[in-house]
């Protein structure tokens, strides 16, 4: 199980960004303890993840960054022609 704080820390580390977190404690807290139980997934499909959440996030982050760079280069080329 991973908390939202831990997820934010993981993504900011992958992105190489230092961010500050702020909390508005006047707002509803939401559901506590919502977890995924993957037992059925393993039993029915005989499947479980082969890479960690952090590795998957890192691969996804770098893929998205690459796509954005390609789109930016295409846009710049279109503007200069």
CORBELPE-V302833 format. One record per backbone hydrogen bond with DSSP energy under -0.5 kcal/mol. NH is the residue of the N-H (numbers start at 0). CO is the residue of the C=O. Records with the same first field share a line. If there is no record, write none. Layout:
NH->CO + CO
//
This chain:
6->2
7->3
8->4
9->5
10->6
11->7
12->8
13->9
14->10
15->11 + 12
16->11
18->16
24->22
26->23
34->32
36->34
37->35
41->37
42->38
43->39
44->39 + 40
45->41
46->40
55->51
56->52
57->53
58->54
59->55
60->56
61->57
62->58
63->59
64->60
65->61
66->62
67->63
68->64
69->65
70->66
71->67
72->68
73->69
74->70
75->71
76->72
77->73
78->74
79->75
80->76
//
